[in-house]
Amino acid sequence: MVVRRISSAHTLDIPDEFRHLFLPGQEVAISADDEGRLVIIPVEQLRSRLLETFGMWSDRTDTARD
């Protein structure tokens, strides 16, 4: 665990050990889980995951269509 303080401008520096996960200027999606933890995911990773699973359920006959 790494502890950081949020600035008066509501910004947060990404600790060195996590910087390899993000590029400067990269667009990220930020959400909070049920425990209140912030989850930061690069938007292109979200799009990639959606494309991987797109249509996965479309041919199923044992699921509701609505």
C-alpha positions in Angstrom: 0.0 0.0 0.0 1.2 3.5 -0.8 -0.2 6.5 1.0 -0.5 9.9 -0.8 -2.2 13.2 0.1 -4.8 14.7 -2.3 -3.8 18.3 -3.2 -6.0 21.3 -2.7 -6.7 21.1 -6.5 -8.0 17.5 -5.9 -5.0 16.0 -7.8 -3.1 13.0 -6.8 0.4 12.0 -8.0 0.7 8.4 -9.2 3.5 6.7 -7.2 6.6 5.7 -9.1 5.9 2.0 -8.7 2.6 2.4 -10.7 3.7 4.9 -13.3 4.6 2.1 -15.8 0.8 1.4 -16.0 -0.1 4.8 -17.4 1.2 7.2 -19.9 1.2 11.0 -19.5 -1.9 12.4 -21.2 -3.6 9.0 -21.3 -7.4 9.0 -20.8 -8.5 6.9 -17.8 -11.8 5.8 -16.4 -12.1 6.3 -12.6 -14.6 4.6 -10.4 -15.0 3.4 -6.8 -15.7 -0.2 -5.8 -18.1 -1.2 -3.0 -15.2 -0.8 -0.5 -14.6 2.8 -1.5 -11.3 2.0 -3.3 -10.6 4.0 -6.4 -10.2 1.9 -9.6 -8.3 3.6 -12.5 -8.4 1.9 -15.9 -7.1 3.2 -19.2 -10.0 3.8 -21.5 -8.4 1.9 -24.4 -8.1 -1.1 -22.1 -11.9 -0.9 -21.4 -12.6 -0.7 -25.1 -10.4 -3.6 -25.8 -12.1 -5.8 -23.1 -15.5 -4.8 -24.5 -14.5 -5.8 -28.0 -13.1 -9.1 -26.8 -16.5 -10.0 -25.2 -18.7 -8.4 -27.8 -21.2 -10.9 -29.1 -20.2 -13.6 -26.6 -23.8 -14.0 -25.4 -25.6 -13.2 -28.7 -26.1 -16.8 -29.8 -27.2 -18.1 -26.5 -30.7 -19.6 -26.4 -30.8 -20.1 -22.6 -30.8 -16.4 -21.7 -33.5 -13.8 -21.9 -33.4 -11.5 -24.9 -34.5 -8.3 -23.0 
